[in-house]
Amino acid sequence: MAHNDIHEVENPLEKDFGHNWVNSSSFLFYLQVFCILAFVLGGCYGLYTHRYKGKPEVAVPESTQFTPKYK
């Protein structure tokens, strides 16, 4: 039997998520980046859709203005 004829038997644990830390760590990193990006973009979209529209008419007492008017 020649040396080139011997093939290594594939280990099923190499394809397992918990045992292959290289693939699992990169997957978890990209999953974390995607979740943070989705959370930030969702928050920005929520703030954009519920943004403050127009100025309301607020009654300001004359004594609290920049140039107060006293009676």
N, C-alpha and C positions, 0 to 999 in steps of 0.2 A: 504494500500500500504506500503510495507516494505521499509526500508531505502536502502537495497541492490538492490532493483529493479530499483531504479532511476539511469539512465545513463545520463551523461552529453552530451549535444548535441555538436558535433564537430563544432568549429568555422572555417569557410572557410578562415578567415584572417590569421589563424595560419600557413597555408600552403603557404600564399602569400609571395613573396620574400621581398617586401617592409615593411611588418609588422612584420616579424619574424627576428629580428636583430641578433639573435644568429647564425642561419643558414646562413644568408646573409653575416655576417661579416667573418665567417670562409671560405665561398665560395670566397669572394673577396680577403681574405688573400692568399689562395692557388692559385687563379688566378694571383695575383700580383707576387708571388714567381715563378710560371711557366713562366710568361712573362719575368721577369728579367733573369731567367735561360736560356730561349730560346734566348734572346737578347745577353747575354754574350757568349753562345756557338756558336751562329751564327757569332758573331764578331771574335771569335777565329778561327772558320773554315774559314772565309773570309781572315783573316791574314795568315793562314796556306796555303791556296791555292794560294795566291798572294805574297808568301814570296820572299825574295831577293835570286835569284839563280846565284851564281858565282860572281866573281869579274870582273868588267869591266876594260878595259884598259884606264886609265885616264892619260893624259899628265900633269906631275907635273913639273913646272919650277925648274931648278936646284938651283936658288937662294932662294927657299922657303923650301928646304929639311932640315933635321935635321943637317947635315953637309953641309952648303951651299957652292956652288962653284961659285966664281965670275970670270968674265972675266978680 
